[in-house]
Amino acid sequence: MNIKKHIPNLITLLNLFSGCIALIFAIDMDFERAFFFVSLGIFLDFFDGFFARLFKVSSPLGLQLDSLADMVTSGLVPGFVMFTMLSNGNPTTSNWIPYLGFIITLGSCYRLANFNIDTRQTDSFIGLPTPANALFILSLPLVMQHTNLEFLYEILKNKWVLLSITALSAYILNAEIPLFSLKIKSFDFSKNKLQLIFLASSVVLLIVFQFLGIPLVILFYVLLSVVNNKMTK
């Protein structure tokens, strides 16, 4: 029995397990732990592909399993978090607006299905990857809980702002916007300049702004990609 071929799929299932735990914490409105387990799932999501390539055991099953796990960790959980934010933690059957938060889940599902058949996304991305989008959405309640900026708290409580974020999220997941990959394949600075600038800037943003730095990092990633696309044309 070749144990190596099962290791990547086991890691993928641990990603799914992390997403399930994150969902339970999100239901309990424990957004810090939900964020932690989504982050853990995303970490595992990176390493399932790494070990599949290392052991040369990549398979169509692993590809489909990866997307199904991401659907929970990076699709269902952020959709539910947005649902909770729109309902202020108290959904009622008479108020249908919070359910629009699951548009994020629908957009994530479409992106994951499209990613599996899109041959252009081997070394870079077209549209925002679902893990990055999930971190962005899950950071919003943390920003609300930990910010000392009253105006920012009020902005993130506004349902129209949250609905706008929901619509933008679903759009940018599937937009025809090339985004650079974070993979560093060599130690040549000139070939990895963009990635290194982004990583260094991200560290600074997280240190300075803490929880607020998380959505700022995701926004900076998209902006830097757009600027890079303009400069390389």
Secondary structure as GFF3:
##gff-version 3
##sequence-region A 1 233
A	DSSP	three_ten_helix	4	6	.	.	.	ID=ss1
A	DSSP	alpha_helix	7	27	.	.	.	ID=ss2
A	DSSP	alpha_helix	31	54	.	.	.	ID=ss3
A	DSSP	alpha_helix	60	70	.	.	.	ID=ss4
A	DSSP	pi_helix	71	76	.	.	.	ID=ss5
A	DSSP	alpha_helix	77	87	.	.	.	ID=ss6
A	DSSP	three_ten_helix	97	102	.	.	.	ID=ss7
A	DSSP	alpha_helix	103	117	.	.	.	ID=ss8
A	DSSP	beta_strand	125	126	.	.	.	ID=ss9
A	DSSP	alpha_helix	130	146	.	.	.	ID=ss10
A	DSSP	alpha_helix	150	157	.	.	.	ID=ss11
A	DSSP	alpha_helix	159	174	.	.	.	ID=ss12
A	DSSP	beta_strand	178	179	.	.	.	ID=ss13
A	DSSP	three_ten_helix	189	191	.	.	.	ID=ss14
A	DSSP	alpha_helix	193	209	.	.	.	ID=ss15
A	DSSP	three_ten_helix	210	212	.	.	.	ID=ss16
A	DSSP	alpha_helix	213	232	.	.	.	ID=ss17
###
